[in-house]
Amino acid sequence: MKDLFGKAILDYQTNNNPEDIITETSISEEDEMSVVYLFRDYKQMPKIETKALSLTKGRVLDVGCGAGSHALYLQNVKKLDVTAIDISANAVAACKLRGLNDVRAIDVLELNNEKFDTIILLMNGTGIFGKLKNCTLYLEKLKSLLNPGGQILIDSSDIIYMFDEDEDGGKWIPTDTEYYGELTFTITYKGEQEDTFDWLYIDYNTLQNAAHANGLNCELVTEGEHFDYLAKLTLQ
């Protein structure tokens, strides 16, 4: 992993000639993403994110914190005890420069011996699962990190809308993946291409089934404007 996404974040934070990030998926063509968006403040966040932050309480774990915008709001405005983690060392370096008190370069699967009241995974939080078959691995891990009465706030999207319809209204779904929400992502930054990685979008009913299968309640909190949603998972 070349950590190009994190490099873009750190370049912006240190004013090192940041450029747009180019993203491409297995079902979509190249698209430009401005790194500025990752540094948005609360007023610029979509309602799914602001709703998640409003529900966040107690000791918090922000998984895949990126540039740290959610964690900073929770730390500085809501005055919560926040631990932010990301696998990107560059993103973590930027978060430290932005003033996050506890931010670590670690995979959530490697986090042990800690408990939290709220765990947030935002900006398609299910993405890190990679593939549908990994849901149990990640949900069991997240579950193990919860205090009694704790909650997991996670968002995703049902991307069925991205597939073409046939004459009968059915969808043309590729047969080379187990589930239509399994994508591969490629990121290019400053002319350098990142290794392709798996990324999972999951519809709400499938997430709910996976949650129940792993001893978690699942509640649909709110829906966004583009087939996206926020879910709350709690211990059964």
C-alpha positions in Angstrom: 0.0 0.0 0.0 1.4 3.3 -1.1 -0.9 5.3 1.2 -1.8 7.8 -1.6 -5.1 8.7 0.0 -3.3 9.6 3.2 -0.6 11.4 1.2 -3.3 13.7 -0.3 -4.6 14.4 3.2 -1.2 15.2 4.6 -0.3 17.3 1.5 -3.4 19.4 2.1 -2.8 19.8 5.9 0.9 20.8 5.3 0.1 23.0 2.2 2.3 20.8 0.0 0.6 21.4 -3.4 -2.3 19.1 -2.9 -4.1 17.9 -6.0 -7.5 16.1 -6.6 -7.7 12.4 -5.9 -8.7 10.3 -8.9 -10.9 7.4 -8.1 -12.1 4.6 -10.3 -14.2 1.5 -9.4 -15.0 -1.8 -11.1 -18.4 -0.4 -12.1 -17.6 3.3 -12.7 -15.2 5.4 -14.7 -12.6 7.8 -13.3 -13.9 10.6 -11.0 -12.2 13.5 -9.4 -12.5 14.0 -5.6 -11.3 17.2 -4.1 -9.3 16.5 -0.9 -10.8 19.7 0.6 -14.0 17.7 1.1 -12.3 15.5 3.6 -11.6 18.6 5.7 -15.2 19.8 5.9 -16.7 21.2 9.1 -19.9 20.2 10.8 -22.0 22.6 8.8 -20.8 21.1 5.5 -21.5 17.5 6.4 -24.4 15.6 5.0 -27.3 14.8 7.3 -26.3 11.2 7.8 -23.0 12.3 9.3 -24.5 15.0 11.5 -27.1 12.6 12.7 -24.4 10.1 13.6 -22.4 12.7 15.5 -25.5 13.9 17.3 -26.1 10.3 18.6 -22.5 9.7 19.6 -21.9 9.6 23.3 -19.4 8.2 25.9 -16.0 7.0 25.0 -15.8 7.0 21.2 -13.8 5.0 18.6 -13.7 6.5 15.1 -12.8 3.8 12.7 -11.2 4.9 9.4 -11.0 8.5 10.6 -9.3 9.9 7.5 -8.6 13.6 7.9 -10.2 13.5 11.4 -13.1 15.9 10.8 -15.7 13.8 12.7 -13.3 13.0 15.5 -12.3 16.7 15.9 -16.0 17.7 16.2 -16.6 15.1 18.8 -13.4 16.0 20.7 -13.6 19.8 20.5 -17.3 20.6 20.4 -19.0 17.7 22.2 -16.0 17.3 24.6 -16.0 13.5 24.3 -13.1 11.1 24.9 -12.2 10.1 21.3 -9.8 7.5 19.9 -9.4 7.8 16.1 -7.8 5.1 14.0 -6.8 4.6 10.4 -4.5 2.3 8.5 -3.0 5.3 6.8 0.1 6.6 8.6 -0.1 9.8 6.5 -3.7 10.5 7.5 -2.8 9.9 11.2 0.1 12.3 10.9 -2.3 14.9 9.5 -4.8 14.3 12.3 -2.1 14.8 14.9 -1.3 18.1 13.2 -4.9 19.1 13.4 -5.0 18.5 17.1 -6.5 15.1 17.7 -5.4 13.9 21.1 -5.6 10.1 20.5 -5.1 9.0 16.9 -3.3 5.8 15.9 -2.2 4.1 12.8 -3.8 0.7 13.3 -6.3 -1.7 11.7 -9.4 -2.1 13.8 -8.9 -5.9 13.6 -5.7 -5.4 15.6 -7.2 -3.2 18.3 -7.5 -5.2 21.6 -8.2 -4.8 25.3 -10.2 -1.6 24.9 -13.9 -0.9 25.2 -16.0 2.0 23.8 -19.6 3.3 24.3 -19.9 4.4 20.6 -18.1 3.2 17.6 -18.5 5.2 14.4 -17.7 4.1 10.8 -18.7 6.9 8.4 -18.4 7.7 4.7 -19.5 4.2 3.7 -18.3 2.6 6.9 -18.9 -0.9 5.6 -16.3 -0.3 2.9 -13.5 -1.7 5.1 -15.3 -5.1 5.2 -14.1 -5.5 1.6 -16.3 -8.4 0.7 -19.7 -9.7 2.0 -18.1 -12.8 3.4 -16.0 -10.6 5.8 -19.0 -9.1 7.6 -18.9 -11.7 10.4 -15.2 -11.0 11.0 -15.7 -7.3 11.3 -19.0 -7.3 13.2 -17.6 -9.8 15.7 -14.6 -7.6 16.2 -16.6 -4.4 16.6 -19.0 -6.2 19.0 -16.0 -7.2 21.2 -15.0 -3.6 21.5 -18.4 -2.4 22.8 -19.2 -1.6 26.4 -22.5 -3.0 27.7 -25.2 -0.6 26.3 -22.8 0.6 23.6 -23.6 1.3 20.0 -22.1 1.0 16.5 -23.1 3.8 14.1 -22.3 2.8 10.5 -23.4 4.1 7.1 -23.5 2.6 3.6 -25.5 2.7 0.3 -27.5 0.4 -1.7 -25.8 0.7 -5.1 -28.3 -1.4 -7.1 -29.3 1.8 -8.8 -26.0 1.8 -10.6 -26.8 -1.3 -12.7 -28.8 -1.2 -15.9 -32.4 -2.4 -16.1 -33.7 -5.0 -18.6 -37.1 -4.6 -20.3 -38.9 -6.3 -17.4 -37.4 -4.0 -14.8 -34.9 -6.4 -13.5 -31.2 -5.5 -13.0 -28.2 -6.7 -15.0 -26.0 -7.8 -12.1 -22.4 -9.0 -12.8 -21.8 -12.7 -12.0 -18.2 -12.4 -11.2 -18.8 -11.3 -7.6 -20.7 -12.9 -4.7 -22.7 -9.7 -4.1 -23.4 -6.7 -6.3 -22.1 -4.3 -3.6 -18.6 -5.8 -3.8 -16.4 -3.3 -5.8 -12.7 -2.9 -6.4 -11.3 0.6 -6.1 -8.3 2.3 -7.6 -6.9 5.6 -6.5 -4.5 7.8 -8.4 -2.8 10.8 -6.9 -0.1 13.1 -8.5 0.3 10.6 -11.3 0.9 7.6 -9.0 -1.5 4.7 -8.8 -2.4 2.9 -5.6 -2.8 -0.9 -5.4 -6.4 -1.9 -6.2 -8.4 -2.7 -3.0 -11.8 -4.2 -2.2 -14.6 -2.0 -1.0 -18.1 -3.1 0.1 -21.4 -1.2 -0.2 -24.2 -3.1 1.5 -27.9 -2.6 1.3 -29.7 -2.2 4.7 -31.6 -5.5 4.7 -28.3 -7.4 4.1 -26.6 -5.5 6.9 -29.5 -6.2 9.2 -29.4 -9.9 8.4 -25.6 -10.0 9.0 -26.0 -8.1 12.3 -28.7 -10.4 13.6 -26.6 -13.5 12.6 -23.8 -12.1 14.8 -25.8 -11.2 17.9 -26.5 -7.6 17.2 -29.7 -5.6 16.9 -29.9 -3.4 13.8 -32.0 -0.2 13.6 -32.4 2.0 10.5 -31.7 5.5 11.9 -32.1 7.7 8.8 -31.8 7.7 5.1 -29.8 10.1 2.9 -30.7 11.6 -0.5 -28.9 9.1 -2.6 -29.7 5.5 -1.6 -27.5 5.9 1.5 -28.5 5.2 5.1 -27.3 5.3 8.7 -27.7 2.2 10.9 -27.3 1.7 14.7 -26.1 -1.7 15.9 -26.5 -2.7 19.5 -25.8 -5.8 21.6 -28.7 -8.2 21.8 
